[in-house]
Amino acid sequence: FRTQEREWELQQTFKEKERQLQETHLEVIKKLEEAERKVGDLQSALETTQSELFDLKARYDEETHAKSDEMDIILNDLERANQVGVFYLGRGYERVVPYI
């Protein structure tokens, strides 16, 4: 009789441990799914941010290149204006003709 009682207790303990293990397993699965969802969200946010950064960098490079070209034109115009001024001053003109 004592062994049957002990066997029943062991079976109950085993069933309880098995139930706890299943609950833990389900919790772990739920947490894993949540973590995978968050990783997906973060990956999507990263890709969006990288795309925006690439667009901003392209726009910045384009503007920088345009300003550099504009500066080259201004410097060339200034150099020509100085050459014209030197030409007129070398010819004895006191008044420099503006370069347009």
C-alpha positions as CSV (number, residue, x, y, z in Angstrom):
1,F,0.0,0.0,0.0
2,R,2.8,2.4,0.9
3,T,4.5,1.8,-2.5
4,Q,1.3,2.5,-4.4
5,E,0.9,5.8,-2.5
6,R,4.5,6.7,-3.2
7,E,4.0,5.8,-6.9
8,W,0.9,8.0,-7.1
9,E,2.8,10.9,-5.5
10,L,5.7,10.5,-8.0
11,Q,3.2,10.4,-10.9
12,Q,1.6,13.6,-9.6
13,T,5.0,15.3,-9.2
14,F,5.9,14.1,-12.7
15,K,2.7,15.5,-14.1
16,E,3.2,18.8,-12.4
17,K,6.8,19.1,-13.6
18,E,5.6,18.2,-17.1
19,R,2.9,20.9,-17.0
20,Q,5.4,23.4,-15.8
21,L,7.8,22.4,-18.5
22,Q,5.1,22.9,-21.2
23,E,4.2,26.3,-19.7
24,T,7.8,27.3,-19.8
25,H,8.2,26.0,-23.3
26,L,5.1,28.0,-24.5
27,E,6.5,31.2,-22.7
28,V,9.8,30.7,-24.4
29,I,8.1,30.3,-27.8
30,K,6.1,33.4,-27.2
31,K,9.2,35.4,-26.2
32,L,11.1,34.2,-29.2
33,E,8.2,35.2,-31.6
34,E,8.2,38.6,-29.9
35,A,11.9,39.0,-30.3
36,E,11.8,37.9,-33.9
37,R,9.0,40.5,-34.6
38,K,11.1,43.2,-32.9
39,V,14.2,42.2,-34.9
40,G,12.1,42.5,-38.1
41,D,10.8,45.9,-37.1
42,L,14.4,47.1,-36.3
43,Q,15.7,45.6,-39.6
44,S,12.9,47.5,-41.4
45,A,13.7,50.7,-39.6
46,L,17.4,50.3,-40.3
47,E,16.8,49.8,-44.0
48,T,14.5,52.9,-44.1
49,T,17.1,55.0,-42.2
50,Q,19.9,53.8,-44.5
51,S,17.9,54.7,-47.5
52,E,17.1,58.1,-46.2
53,L,20.8,58.6,-45.3
54,F,21.8,57.5,-48.8
55,D,19.4,60.0,-50.3
56,L,20.6,62.8,-48.1
57,K,24.2,62.0,-48.9
58,A,23.5,62.0,-52.6
59,R,21.7,65.4,-52.3
60,Y,24.6,66.8,-50.2
61,D,27.1,65.6,-52.7
62,E,25.1,67.1,-55.6
63,E,24.8,70.5,-53.8
64,T,28.5,70.5,-52.9
65,H,29.4,69.7,-56.5
66,A,27.1,72.5,-57.8
67,K,28.6,75.0,-55.3
68,S,32.1,73.9,-56.3
69,D,31.2,74.4,-60.0
70,E,29.7,77.8,-59.2
71,M,32.8,78.8,-57.2
72,D,35.0,77.8,-60.2
73,I,32.9,80.0,-62.5
74,I,33.1,83.0,-60.0
75,L,36.9,82.6,-59.7
76,N,37.3,82.4,-63.5
77,D,35.1,85.5,-63.9
78,L,37.2,87.3,-61.2
79,E,40.4,86.3,-62.9
80,R,39.2,87.5,-66.3
81,A,38.0,90.8,-64.7
82,N,41.4,91.3,-63.1
83,Q,43.1,90.6,-66.5
84,V,40.8,93.1,-68.2
85,G,41.5,95.7,-65.5
86,V,45.2,95.1,-65.8
87,F,45.0,95.4,-69.6
88,Y,43.2,98.8,-69.3
89,L,45.5,100.0,-66.6
90,G,48.5,99.0,-68.7
91,R,47.1,101.0,-71.6
92,G,47.0,104.2,-69.5
93,Y,43.3,104.2,-68.7
94,E,42.6,105.5,-65.3
95,R,39.1,104.1,-65.1
96,V,38.6,100.3,-65.3
97,V,35.8,99.2,-67.5
98,P,33.6,96.8,-65.6
99,Y,33.6,93.2,-66.8
100,I,30.3,91.6,-67.5
